[in-house]
Amino acid sequence: MNTTTVSVFGLGYVGCVSAACFAKQGHSVVGVDVSRAKVDMLNAGKSTILEVGIGELVAEMVGSGRLRATTDVADAVQSSEISLICVGTPSRSNGSIDLQYIERVCTEIGETLRTIDRWHTVVIRSTVLPGTMDGVVIPALERASGKKFGQDFGACSNPEFLREGSSIKDFYAPPFTLIGSHDGRSAEAVKGLYQGIDAPVHLAAMGVAETVKYACNSFHAVKVTFANEIGGICKALGVDSHEVMRIFCEDTKLNISPAYLRPGFAFGGSCLPKDVRALSYKARQLDVDAPMLAAALESNRKLVQRAYDTIVGTGARRIGVLGMAFKAGTDDLRESPIVTLIEMLIGKGMEVAVFDRDVSSANLIGSNREYIEKEIPHIWTLVDQSMDRVVERSDVVVIGNATPAFREVEKHLGNGKVVVDLVRAFGERLSDGRQYHGINW
């Protein structure tokens, strides 16, 4: 196994655990902190934090000679190949994060980089918002060092996923290791630190790596809130909430799974809107606050509004919609957000044409036919049986669901036609660079 000399800036929770664990992996580690007390504690073989196992690990690593600490930034940078920044990013009163410690450390590292003539990689382990690497970290390093990122030094985002109380276990058995970078040299250097850790390594774009940590923590917060809102309703109903959620968690196909976790368009159909409304109404009857459940419906509505604003913002008047059912391969139009979008466009005076092979008068029976005849007969008159004709007559083509055939329209696009893609049928962009709007990407 290749070993590396690493400097770890900030000997708080993340820094202390990272320093000790990287030393355990065989690397030579020097911890850096402005607090002389923390530095002295670590050099005496004592942990700067309280956590099961960390005291023994720090003592072992200091005793082995692979872990030491200093207040001298120049000493740490000059004696290491990689610098990990693990300083705090506290919240301000308005919710923004305070980056003064990040910027200060980057400036101090940069001042030392000015004095050394070799490649050095700076890694941000602290939790920072997307854009921080490019907007704060790299500029601070360049200003202080007088050197050029990517030419004289590297920088990576390497967010940590350590939980208080189980951080050592999490270090050695993470769900994945995530490294964001603009260049392969930096990424490979950081990847080498994790040799021997049994977890997949994801090399990602810088912004992706910065965002994943926030997505994870936000989802954890959503899960806690969801379970508590269900618990509150269950308590008011006299239902065992723990039994409800125990059974809920046994569904690993839809509930505890990747299902529904890809950005796309609004939810619809005969179940989700109706059932969320019903449960929210029941909560109100019981005088139980369930703001997240209620917010799900409002967020859904705003996504339809965003699609409408995007289409109207093109300035076009002739709109072609491919896919009217809320889900590909079905003919269910009940509470389809696409139908809502079409109605909003009609109300704006747009010329709208619709194609959906799965929704035809010949196939519709039962509740679907009744819904169309009673609720949206005016939309039914807009349906055209030819996809090519709808595309040809439209200035904006809206991809409404993930029907595979809709990808074929790309070859028919031209003359300045715009695509508004609600399901990422074409990936990030159309292949030839025509105007393309993805609703959530």
Protein Blocks (a to p, Z undefined) as FASTA:
>chain_A
ZZdddddehjafklmmmmmmmmmnopacddddfblklmmmmmnopafbdcehklmmmmmm
mmnopaccdfblklmmmmpcbdcdfbdcdddfkopacfklmmmmmmmmmmmmmmpccddd
dddfbdcdehklmmmmmmmmmmmnopaehklpccdddddfddehilmmmmmmcfbdcddd
fbfklmmmmmmmmgoiacddddddfklmmmmmmmmmmmmmmmmmmmmmmmmmmmmnopaf
klmmmmmmmmmklmnccehpaccdddedjklmmmmmmmmmmmmmnopacfklmmmmmmmm
mmmmmmmmmmmmnopabdcdehjbfbghiabfghpaklmmmmmmmmnopacddddfklcf
klpgcjllmmmmmmmmmmmmmpcfbfklmmmmpcbdcdfbfcfklmmmmmmggehiacdd
fklpnojbdfklpacddfkZZ
